């Protein structure tokens, strides 16, 4: 795939500059949820595919459908990259990975149908896969329709002193919109620390994103520094600073960071039940 005739398409490589990665091509259409992979996927190309999919998922909210009809996997590590990516983004706001793979079995081997989806998925190493493109796109459509609108909020912020305040305003608006008033305070605490870490350490532009999932709130900050946060427990009383990650670890049900091309995503998950338990 070269994207010829589709002006919004771009081909991604291990250097993410539009050439060939090993013998595998990743064709990304920025106007669609579909990512087409073609050629031969070996262990060397798996890391480049991982990077391309993660970059697509952190650059735009919503699910991605990976079309593997033109892909030949010659190494087990190659097939495992899709499950690895899906696990990596499981707690990101409004992110998921689905497969279109005509070689998968049909309903007889499916775990369960998705509500409102006309075709049954088969789980391929933990990744939902459909034997038809219509089935895969139908499964992605409800998520894709919701993600850019009511079910996700995004802000592009500069690494300035006022960035944390803008992020708190976004978080407060989201909690009010989604009926999560008990999460306003803890969400403001964690987003302040996440944003201030970018301002103090990464010093790059950032993307703040949040979305509800089930009854939890998922937040993420994406920056362009490869330096990932670390948390080693309680800081010594005489140490200045270094308590931001302690606050996040204390407030969030889960948190972590993901390396992506040209930076990282730091994410966390907050749950109203944790606040209710803490107030008792």
C-alpha positions as a Markdown table, in Angstrom:
| # | Residue | x | y | z |
|---|---|---|---|---|
| 1 | Unk | 0.0 | 0.0 | 0.0 |
| 2 | Unk | 1.3 | 3.4 | -0.9 |
| 3 | Unk | -1.7 | 5.6 | -0.3 |
| 4 | Unk | -1.7 | 6.7 | -3.9 |
| 5 | Unk | -5.1 | 8.3 | -4.8 |
| 6 | Unk | -5.9 | 8.8 | -1.1 |
| 7 | Unk | -4.5 | 12.2 | -0.1 |
| 8 | Unk | -5.0 | 11.6 | 3.6 |
| 9 | Unk | -3.1 | 8.3 | 3.6 |
| 10 | Unk | 0.5 | 8.0 | 4.8 |
| 11 | Unk | 2.8 | 5.0 | 4.8 |
| 12 | Unk | 4.7 | 4.4 | 8.1 |
| 13 | Unk | 8.0 | 2.7 | 8.6 |
| 14 | Unk | 10.4 | 1.8 | 11.4 |
| 15 | Unk | 11.7 | 5.4 | 11.1 |
| 16 | Unk | 8.1 | 6.6 | 10.6 |
| 17 | Unk | 9.1 | 8.6 | 7.5 |
| 18 | Unk | 7.2 | 6.9 | 4.6 |
| 19 | Unk | 9.5 | 4.1 | 3.5 |
| 20 | Unk | 9.6 | 0.3 | 3.9 |
| 21 | Unk | 10.1 | -1.2 | 7.3 |
| 22 | Unk | 11.8 | -4.6 | 6.7 |
| 23 | Unk | 9.3 | -5.9 | 4.1 |
| 24 | Unk | 6.1 | -4.7 | 5.9 |
| 25 | Unk | 4.2 | -1.6 | 5.0 |
| 26 | Unk | 1.8 | 0.3 | 7.3 |
| 27 | Unk | -0.6 | 2.5 | 5.5 |
| 28 | Unk | -2.4 | 5.0 | 7.7 |
| 29 | Unk | -5.4 | 7.0 | 6.5 |
| 30 | Unk | -5.9 | 9.9 | 8.9 |
| 31 | Unk | -9.5 | 10.3 | 7.8 |
| 32 | Unk | -10.5 | 6.7 | 8.7 |
| 33 | Unk | -10.2 | 4.2 | 11.6 |
| 34 | Unk | -8.6 | 1.7 | 9.2 |
| 35 | Unk | -4.9 | 1.0 | 9.2 |
| 36 | Unk | -3.7 | -1.4 | 6.4 |
| 37 | Unk | -0.7 | -3.6 | 6.8 |
| 38 | Unk | 0.9 | -5.5 | 3.9 |
| 39 | Unk | 4.0 | -7.5 | 3.1 |
| 40 | Unk | 5.9 | -9.8 | 5.5 |
| 41 | Unk | 5.9 | -9.3 | 9.2 |
| 42 | Unk | 8.9 | -10.7 | 11.0 |
| 43 | Unk | 10.3 | -10.0 | 14.5 |
| 44 | Unk | 12.3 | -7.0 | 13.2 |
| 45 | Unk | 9.2 | -5.4 | 11.7 |
| 46 | Unk | 7.0 | -6.1 | 14.8 |
| 47 | Unk | 8.5 | -3.3 | 16.8 |
| 48 | Unk | 7.9 | -0.8 | 13.9 |
| 49 | Unk | 4.3 | -2.0 | 13.6 |
| 50 | Unk | 3.9 | -1.5 | 17.3 |
| 51 | Unk | 5.2 | 2.0 | 17.1 |
| 52 | Unk | 3.0 | 2.9 | 14.2 |
| 53 | Unk | -0.1 | 1.6 | 15.8 |
| 54 | Unk | 0.6 | 3.3 | 19.2 |
| 55 | Unk | 1.4 | 6.6 | 17.4 |
| 56 | Unk | -2.0 | 6.4 | 15.6 |
| 57 | Unk | -3.8 | 5.6 | 18.8 |
| 58 | Unk | -2.3 | 8.4 | 20.8 |
| 59 | Unk | -2.6 | 11.0 | 18.0 |
| 60 | Unk | -6.4 | 10.5 | 17.5 |
| 61 | Unk | -9.0 | 9.2 | 20.0 |
| 62 | Unk | -11.1 | 6.2 | 19.1 |
| 63 | Unk | -10.5 | 2.6 | 18.0 |
| 64 | Unk | -8.2 | 1.4 | 15.2 |
| 65 | Unk | -9.0 | -1.4 | 12.8 |
| 66 | Unk | -5.9 | -3.1 | 11.6 |
| 67 | Unk | -6.4 | -4.7 | 8.2 |
| 68 | Unk | -4.1 | -7.7 | 8.0 |
| 69 | Unk | -5.4 | -9.2 | 4.8 |
| 70 | Unk | -2.2 | -8.3 | 2.9 |
| 71 | Unk | 0.1 | -9.4 | 5.7 |
| 72 | Unk | 2.1 | -12.6 | 6.0 |
| 73 | Unk | 3.4 | -13.3 | 9.5 |
| 74 | Unk | 6.6 | -15.4 | 9.4 |
| 75 | Unk | 7.4 | -15.1 | 13.1 |
| 76 | Unk | 5.2 | -15.8 | 16.2 |
| 77 | Unk | 6.5 | -12.5 | 17.6 |
| 78 | Unk | 5.0 | -10.7 | 14.7 |
| 79 | Unk | 1.4 | -11.9 | 15.5 |
| 80 | Unk | 1.9 | -11.1 | 19.2 |
| 81 | Unk | 2.5 | -7.4 | 18.5 |
| 82 | Unk | -1.3 | -6.8 | 18.1 |
| 83 | Unk | -2.1 | -8.2 | 21.5 |
| 84 | Unk | 0.8 | -6.2 | 23.0 |
| 85 | Unk | -0.5 | -3.0 | 21.6 |
| 86 | Unk | -4.1 | -3.7 | 22.8 |
| 87 | Unk | -2.8 | -4.4 | 26.3 |
| 88 | Unk | -0.7 | -1.2 | 26.2 |
| 89 | Unk | -3.7 | 1.0 | 25.4 |
| 90 | Unk | -6.3 | -0.8 | 27.5 |
| 91 | Unk | -6.3 | 2.1 | 30.1 |
| 92 | Unk | -5.8 | 5.0 | 27.7 |
| 93 | Unk | -8.9 | 7.2 | 27.2 |
| 94 | Unk | -11.0 | 6.1 | 24.2 |
| 95 | Unk | -8.5 | 3.7 | 22.6 |
| 96 | Unk | -8.8 | 0.1 | 21.3 |
| 97 | Unk | -7.5 | -2.1 | 18.6 |
| 98 | Unk | -9.5 | -4.5 | 16.4 |
| 99 | Unk | -8.4 | -6.7 | 13.6 |
| 100 | Unk | -9.9 | -7.4 | 10.1 |
| 101 | Unk | -8.5 | -10.9 | 9.3 |
| 102 | Unk | -10.4 | -13.1 | 6.8 |
| 103 | Unk | -8.4 | -16.1 | 7.9 |
| 104 | Unk | -10.0 | -16.2 | 11.4 |
| 105 | Unk | -12.8 | -18.7 | 12.1 |
| 106 | Unk | -16.4 | -17.6 | 12.3 |
| 107 | Unk | -19.0 | -17.7 | 15.1 |
| 108 | Unk | -18.3 | -21.3 | 16.1 |
| 109 | Unk | -15.1 | -20.2 | 17.8 |
| 110 | Unk | -16.2 | -16.8 | 19.0 |
| 111 | Unk | -16.2 | -15.9 | 22.7 |
| 112 | Unk | -19.3 | -13.7 | 22.6 |
| 113 | Unk | -21.1 | -11.2 | 20.3 |
| 114 | Unk | -20.8 | -7.5 | 20.7 |
| 115 | Unk | -24.1 | -5.6 | 21.3 |
| 116 | Unk | -25.3 | -4.1 | 18.1 |
| 117 | Unk | -22.6 | -5.6 | 15.9 |
| 118 | Unk | -23.8 | -7.8 | 13.0 |
| 119 | Unk | -20.8 | -10.1 | 13.0 |
| 120 | Unk | -19.2 | -12.2 | 15.8 |
| 121 | Unk | -15.5 | -11.6 | 16.6 |
| 122 | Unk | -12.9 | -14.3 | 17.3 |
| 123 | Unk | -10.3 | -13.5 | 19.9 |
| 124 | Unk | -6.8 | -13.8 | 18.3 |
| 125 | Unk | -4.4 | -13.7 | 21.3 |
| 126 | Unk | -6.8 | -11.4 | 23.1 |
| 127 | Unk | -7.6 | -9.1 | 20.1 |
| 128 | Unk | -11.1 | -9.1 | 18.6 |
| 129 | Unk | -10.9 | -10.1 | 15.0 |
| 130 | Unk | -13.5 | -10.2 | 12.3 |
| 131 | Unk | -13.4 | -12.2 | 9.0 |
| 132 | Unk | -15.1 | -9.4 | 7.1 |
| 133 | Unk | -14.2 | -5.7 | 6.9 |
| 134 | Unk | -17.9 | -4.8 | 7.3 |
| 135 | Unk | -17.9 | -6.6 | 10.6 |
| 136 | Unk | -14.8 | -5.0 | 11.9 |
| 137 | Unk | -15.9 | -1.5 | 10.9 |
| 138 | Unk | -19.4 | -2.1 | 12.4 |
| 139 | Unk | -17.8 | -3.0 | 15.7 |
| 140 | Unk | -15.6 | 0.1 | 15.6 |
| 141 | Unk | -18.3 | 2.5 | 14.5 |
| 142 | Unk | -20.1 | 3.0 | 17.9 |
| 143 | Unk | -16.7 | 3.8 | 19.6 |
| 144 | Unk | -15.5 | 6.0 | 16.7 |
| 145 | Unk | -18.8 | 7.9 | 16.7 |
| 146 | Unk | -18.6 | 8.6 | 20.4 |
| 147 | Unk | -14.9 | 9.3 | 20.8 |
| 148 | Unk | -14.5 | 12.6 | 19.1 |
| 149 | Unk | -17.7 | 14.0 | 20.6 |
| 150 | Unk | -19.3 | 13.5 | 24.0 |
| 151 | Unk | -17.2 | 10.6 | 25.2 |
| 152 | Unk | -13.8 | 12.3 | 25.1 |
| 153 | Unk | -12.2 | 15.7 | 25.8 |
| 154 | Unk | -8.9 | 16.7 | 24.4 |
| 155 | Unk | -6.7 | 19.8 | 24.8 |
| 156 | Unk | -3.4 | 20.7 | 23.2 |
| 157 | Unk | -1.3 | 22.6 | 25.7 |
| 158 | Unk | 2.0 | 24.4 | 25.7 |
| 159 | Unk | 4.5 | 23.7 | 28.5 |
| 160 | Unk | 3.8 | 26.9 | 30.4 |
| 161 | Unk | 2.9 | 27.9 | 34.0 |
| 162 | Unk | -0.8 | 28.1 | 33.1 |
| 163 | Unk | -1.0 | 24.6 | 31.5 |
| 164 | Unk | -2.1 | 22.9 | 34.8 |
| 165 | Unk | -5.0 | 25.4 | 35.3 |
| 166 | Unk | -6.2 | 24.8 | 31.7 |
| 167 | Unk | -6.0 | 21.0 | 32.3 |
| 168 | Unk | -8.0 | 21.3 | 35.6 |
| 169 | Unk | -10.7 | 23.2 | 33.8 |
| 170 | Unk | -11.0 | 20.5 | 31.1 |
| 171 | Unk | -11.1 | 17.8 | 33.8 |
| 172 | Unk | -13.8 | 19.6 | 35.8 |
| 173 | Unk | -15.9 | 20.1 | 32.6 |
| 174 | Unk | -15.6 | 16.4 | 31.8 |
| 175 | Unk | -16.6 | 15.2 | 35.2 |
| 176 | Unk | -19.6 | 17.5 | 35.2 |
| 177 | Unk | -20.6 | 16.4 | 31.7 |
| 178 | Unk | -20.3 | 12.7 | 32.5 |
| 179 | Unk | -22.0 | 12.8 | 36.0 |
| 180 | Unk | -18.8 | 12.1 | 38.0 |
| 181 | Unk | -18.8 | 14.9 | 40.6 |
| 182 | Unk | -16.9 | 12.8 | 43.2 |
| 183 | Unk | -14.0 | 12.6 | 40.8 |
| 184 | Unk | -13.5 | 16.3 | 40.2 |
| 185 | Unk | -11.0 | 16.8 | 43.1 |
| 186 | Unk | -8.9 | 13.6 | 42.6 |
| 187 | Unk | -8.9 | 14.1 | 38.9 |
| 188 | Unk | -7.7 | 17.7 | 39.3 |
| 189 | Unk | -4.9 | 16.4 | 41.6 |
| 190 | Unk | -3.6 | 13.8 | 39.2 |
| 191 | Unk | -3.9 | 16.0 | 36.1 |
| 192 | Unk | -2.0 | 18.8 | 37.8 |
| 193 | Unk | 0.9 | 16.5 | 38.6 |
| 194 | Unk | 0.9 | 14.9 | 35.2 |
| 195 | Unk | 0.9 | 18.3 | 33.4 |
| 196 | Unk | 3.4 | 19.9 | 35.8 |
| 197 | Unk | 5.8 | 17.0 | 35.2 |
| 198 | Unk | 5.7 | 17.8 | 31.5 |
| 199 | Unk | 6.3 | 21.5 | 32.2 |
| 200 | Unk | 9.2 | 20.8 | 34.5 |
| 201 | Unk | 10.9 | 17.9 | 32.8 |
| 202 | Unk | 9.7 | 17.2 | 29.3 |
| 203 | Unk | 9.3 | 20.9 | 28.4 |
| 204 | Unk | 7.4 | 20.0 | 25.2 |
| 205 | Unk | 3.9 | 20.6 | 23.9 |
| 206 | Unk | 1.4 | 18.1 | 25.3 |
| 207 | Unk | -1.9 | 16.5 | 24.6 |
| 208 | Unk | -4.3 | 16.1 | 27.5 |
| 209 | Unk | -7.1 | 13.6 | 27.0 |
| 210 | Unk | -9.9 | 12.2 | 29.2 |
| 211 | Unk | -12.9 | 9.9 | 28.7 |
| 212 | Unk | -15.3 | 7.8 | 30.7 |
| 213 | Unk | -15.3 | 4.1 | 30.4 |
| 214 | Unk | -17.9 | 2.1 | 32.2 |
| 215 | Unk | -18.0 | 3.9 | 35.6 |
| 216 | Unk | -14.3 | 4.9 | 35.6 |
| 217 | Unk | -12.5 | 8.0 | 34.4 |
| 218 | Unk | -9.5 | 7.6 | 32.2 |
| 219 | Unk | -6.9 | 10.4 | 31.8 |
| 220 | Unk | -3.7 | 10.6 | 29.8 |
| 221 | Unk | -1.1 | 13.2 | 28.9 |
| 222 | Unk | 1.1 | 12.7 | 25.9 |
| 223 | Unk | 4.3 | 14.6 | 25.5 |
| 224 | Unk | 7.4 | 14.5 | 23.2 |
| 225 | Unk | 10.1 | 13.4 | 25.7 |
| 226 | Unk | 11.2 | 9.8 | 26.0 |
| 227 | Unk | 12.0 | 10.2 | 29.7 |
| 228 | Unk | 9.4 | 8.2 | 31.6 |
| 229 | Unk | 8.3 | 8.8 | 35.1 |
| 230 | Unk | 9.5 | 6.6 | 37.9 |
| 231 | Unk | 8.1 | 6.0 | 41.4 |
| 232 | Unk | 10.1 | 4.4 | 44.1 |
| 233 | Unk | 7.7 | 4.9 | 47.0 |
| 234 | Unk | 7.8 | 7.5 | 49.8 |
| 235 | Unk | 10.3 | 10.3 | 49.4 |
| 236 | Unk | 12.7 | 11.1 | 52.3 |
| 237 | Unk | 11.3 | 14.0 | 54.5 |
| 238 | Unk | 14.3 | 16.2 | 53.6 |
| 239 | Unk | 14.0 | 15.8 | 49.9 |
| 240 | Unk | 12.6 | 18.7 | 47.9 |
| 241 | Unk | 10.1 | 17.7 | 45.3 |
| 242 | Unk | 9.6 | 14.2 | 43.9 |
| 243 | Unk | 6.2 | 13.7 | 45.5 |
| 244 | Unk | 4.1 | 14.1 | 42.3 |
| 245 | Unk | 4.0 | 10.5 | 41.4 |
| 246 | Unk | 3.3 | 9.6 | 45.0 |
| 247 | Unk | 0.1 | 11.7 | 44.8 |
| 248 | Unk | -0.9 | 10.0 | 41.6 |
| 249 | Unk | -0.2 | 6.5 | 43.0 |
| 250 | Unk | -2.2 | 7.4 | 46.1 |
| 251 | Unk | -5.3 | 8.7 | 44.2 |
| 252 | Unk | -5.5 | 6.6 | 41.1 |
| 253 | Unk | -6.7 | 3.0 | 40.9 |
| 254 | Unk | -4.1 | 2.3 | 38.2 |
| 255 | Unk | -1.5 | 4.4 | 36.5 |
| 256 | Unk | 1.4 | 3.9 | 34.1 |
| 257 | Unk | 3.3 | 5.2 | 31.1 |
| 258 | Unk | 3.7 | 4.0 | 27.5 |
| 259 | Unk | 6.7 | 4.6 | 25.2 |
| 260 | Unk | 5.5 | 5.9 | 21.9 |
| 261 | Unk | 7.4 | 7.2 | 18.9 |
| 262 | Unk | 8.7 | 10.7 | 19.7 |
| 263 | Unk | 7.7 | 10.6 | 23.3 |
| 264 | Unk | 5.4 | 8.9 | 25.8 |
| 265 | Unk | 1.9 | 8.7 | 27.2 |
| 266 | Unk | 1.3 | 8.9 | 31.0 |
| 267 | Unk | -2.1 | 7.6 | 32.0 |
| 268 | Unk | -4.2 | 6.9 | 35.0 |
| 269 | Unk | -7.6 | 5.5 | 35.9 |
| 270 | Unk | -9.9 | 6.9 | 38.7 |
| 271 | Unk | -13.0 | 5.2 | 40.0 |
| 272 | Unk | -15.9 | 6.7 | 42.1 |
| 273 | Unk | -16.0 | 3.6 | 44.3 |
| 274 | Unk | -12.5 | 4.5 | 45.6 |
| 275 | Unk | -13.6 | 7.9 | 46.6 |
| 276 | Unk | -16.7 | 6.5 | 48.4 |
| 277 | Unk | -14.6 | 4.0 | 50.3 |
| 278 | Unk | -12.1 | 6.7 | 51.3 |
| 279 | Unk | -14.8 | 9.0 | 52.7 |
| 280 | Unk | -16.2 | 6.3 | 55.0 |
